[in-house]
């Protein structure tokens, strides 16, 4: 199994930096409260000075969505959506320790993070333009088809595991109680993306090691290193 971005994506978005972690041995019988609190404190400090829409990380994704023909205030990156909710409510719902950890890290770094249950991914996972016949399942169980040329996360069976790039994941490969093996992907496009994604990946790696006593495999992808083999 491998993860990659298509050559077209790298050509259109050469500023992209992606951090990837492959983690085996996840379970929900742990507490991530301390790590979540630390990440949320980082987010609160940033939001005290600037609204989420003023953050360079969020502005870069808004520009990318505009380039993809999407209204950036209608379709927001996952990190912007989380920051908006966190600013308004002061907290996020607790779902699963790994998701709670990744959501909190996404708040802290203002970078979208996707988490996929690898048992539900066929063959490989590629960020690419959609043909339009791929299958996407919402969290409510409804089936959709992405628009042609929409940026999606697609596997070998033509299933879309995320729509509009960093806008919305699929319910099909969402983390569940029985999930044991995951792929975590963090992507950024702003000027200091390479350094910030590396810091984010290292922070998640350390938190996962401390919480689950397991050793993730990680990598930073770029146009010159475009693929991660699990």
N, C-alpha and C positions, 0 to 999 in steps of 0.2 A: 504494500500500500504506500502511496506517496501523495504529497500535497504540492501544488504548484499554482502559479498564475500563468495564463497563456501569454505567448509572445506579444499578442495584440495589446493586452493590458499593460505590459511593461513599456511598449512603444507609446501608448497614450498617456501613461502615468509614470514616467521615469523617476519621479520624485518619491514613489512608493517605497516604504520600508515595512517589512512584516516580521514579527516575532512568532515562532511556532514552538509549542511544547507538546510532546507525546507522553502521556501519563498512563501507566498501568497500575491497578490496585486501588482505585478510588472506591470509597464507600461513604455512607452518610453518618456513621456512628462516630463523629468527631465534632469538635468545636473550633470554629474559625473566628470567634467573637473578637479576640484581641487583634488579629490581623485586619478584620473588617473595620474595627474602630480606628485603627491607625490610618488606613486608606481613607476612611470617611473624614477624618480630621484634616487630611491633606486637601480633600475636595472642599471642605468648608472654608479653609483658609483662602483657597483660590477664588471661591465664589463671593467671599467677603470683599474682594477687590474688584471683581469683574463678573458680569453676567455671563452665562455659558456662551452666548452668541458672540462675545467679544474675545473669547479665547482663540489663539492662533490655530490650535488643533481643530477646533470646531469650524472655524472659518475656512480652513483648507478643505474639509469635507463638504461644506456648503458649495464651494467653487466646483468641486468634483461632481456633485449632484447636478449643478447647473450645466456642466459640460456634458453630462449624460442625458440632458433634456428633461430633468426632473425639477420641480419647484422645491427648493431647499427648505422652505418653511412648511411644506406639505409632507414631504418625505425626508425625515431627519435620520442622520446616522444614529446607531444604537447608543453611542456615548452621549450625544446631545440629548436624546430622549431621556436617558437615565439622569443626567445632570438637571434637566428641567424638573423632573419629578422630585429629585432629591432637594432641589432649592425650594420647591413649593411645600413639600411634606416633611422635610427634615430627616427622612429615612427611606429605605427601600424594603419591600416585602422580602421575607426570608423564604427561600425556595428549596435549596439543597446546599450543603456546605461549599461545594466547589463553585456553584453558580453565584452564591453570595460573595465568595472571595473574588471571583472574576468581575462581578458587577462593581464591587467596591474599588478594585484596582482600576477599572474603566473610569470611575468617577475621579479618582486621584490623578490620573494621567490624561483625562479627557480623550482617550483613545478607545475606539470600539474593539471589543473582544468577543469572539465567537467561540462556543464550546460545542463540539460534536461528539456524540456517542458513536465510537467507531464500529460497534457491532451493527449499526444501522446504516453504515456507509459501504457502498459496493465498489471494491477495486481501488479507486483513487478518488481524490477530491481536487477539483480544478476551478479556479476563479476565471471565468471566461464569459464571452457574450453568448446569450441564449439563442437557440434556433427558434424557440417558441412552442415546441411540442414537449418540452420537459414537464415532469410532474412535480408539483409543489403542494405539500399538505400543510394547512394552517394549524395553529394550536387547537382550534375547535374541531379539527378533523375534516375540514372542507378541502376539496381538491381545486387547485388553480393551475394555470399555465402562464409562465412568464411571458412578457412581451418580447417579440423578436429583437435581438440586439441588447436586451437588458443584461446587465452584469449580474451573474449568479454564481453560486458555489454548486458545481455539478459533479455527480459521480459517474461511474462507468455504466450504470443502468439508466442514465438520462433522468435522474431524479435531482431536482433543485433543492439544496439544503439551506439556501438563503436567497432572498430576492433583493433586487436593487442594491446589490453589493453588501453594504453594512447597515441596511435599513431594517431587515426583518428575517430572522431565522425560521426554519421549518420545525413544526412539531414532530416530524418523523424522526429526527435524530437528536431531539432534545434529551438532556440528561434526566435519567429516571433513578428510582431507588436501586434498581438492579444494575445500573451502569458501572462498569469496571475499568474500561479503557476509553480514553478521550483524546481528542486533538483540540488544542487551544490555539487560536489564531488572533493576533493583535496586529492591526494595520493602521498606518499613519501616513500623511501626505505633507505635513507642514515642514518648514525649513530645517528644523532640528529633529526630524522624524527618526533618523538613524540612531542618534544618541538616546533619544527618549524611549524608543521601542526597546532598545537594548536594556535600559534601566528597568523598564516595565517587565520585560521577560525575566530578568534576574530577580526582581522582587517577587514575582509569582513563583518562580522556581524555588526560592528560599522558603516561601510560605508553605508550598506544597510539601517540600521535604520535611519541614518542621511539624506539619500537621499530620501527614499520613505515613511518615517514616519510609518514604519511597524516593526513588531517584528518577526524575523526569529526564527525557532527552530533549534538548532544545537547539534552536538555530535561529539566526537572523538571515532572512532572505532579501535579496536585492536583484537587480537586473543581471549582475554577474554571477549570482548564486541563486537561481530561481526555483530550485526544487528541494524538498525535504523528504527523505525516505524514512518511513516508520520502521 
